[in-house]
Every structure is written in structure tokens, then in C-alpha cells.
Amino acid sequence: MNWIPYYSKYLSWLGLVILFLWVLFYWLDIPNYKEIDKPMAIIGIICNLFGNFMEQMNKK
């Protein structure tokens, strides 16, 4: 299972990038943002949590 830490690290960073874009779009007040507001936040949090969880599971 050597592929798990490689992908989990990038999955965690992908979640952080999605959350950063979510904050940036909220701050810029983009039109029609309310349609992607909640799914974008949920996807970012899930990617971050799943990436961190897989990384921690592989360290054991």
C-alpha cells in the first residue's frame, strides 16, 4: 500500500485549495455563487478529512 500516502497527501491539499477558493469566491461576491456554495464547502471538507485520515492510518 505505498500509493496511499502519496495520494492522501494530495487529496488533503486539494481539500484545502477547494476551501480557499470557497472563501475567495465568497469574498468576491460572485453572481450565482449560492448554487455552488454548500457543495463546494462540503467537498473541500470531505477531501481534507479523508486525506488526513488516510495519511494517519498509513503512519500506524
N, C-alpha and C positions, 0 to 999 in steps of 0.2 A: 504493500500500500504506500509506495513512495510518492504517488501522484496526489495524495490528499493534502499535504501541507502546501504544495505548490499552488493548487487551485484554491484552497481555502484562504490563503493569504490574499489572493487577487479578488476573491469573492467578497472578503471583508473590505478591501479598498474600494471595490465597485459600489458597495453599500454606502460608504462614506461619500463617494463622489455624487451618488444619486441624492443623498440628503443635502449635500452642499448646493446642488442645482435646485433642489426643492426650496431651500432658503433664499437663494438668489432670485428665482422666479417670483417668490412671494414678495420679496423686497422691491423688485422692479414693477410689480403690479401689471403683469402681462394679461391681456384680454383672454377670455375663455380659460383662465387658469383653474377655475373651480372644478372643471371637468376632470383634470388630472391631479388635483391637489392630494386627495386622500390615497388613491392608488400609488402615486409616486412615493409618498411617505411610507406607506406600508411595505412596498417593495424594497426601499432602501433599508428599512429597519430589519426586515427578514434576511436580506442578503448579509448585512453586517452581523447579525446574531448567529446565523448559520455558519458563516465563515469563521467567526471566533470560536464557536462550539466545536467545529471540526478540527480547528487548529489545536485546541486544548485537548481534545480526545486523542489526537495523534501524539501529543507530548507524553502521555502516560505510558 
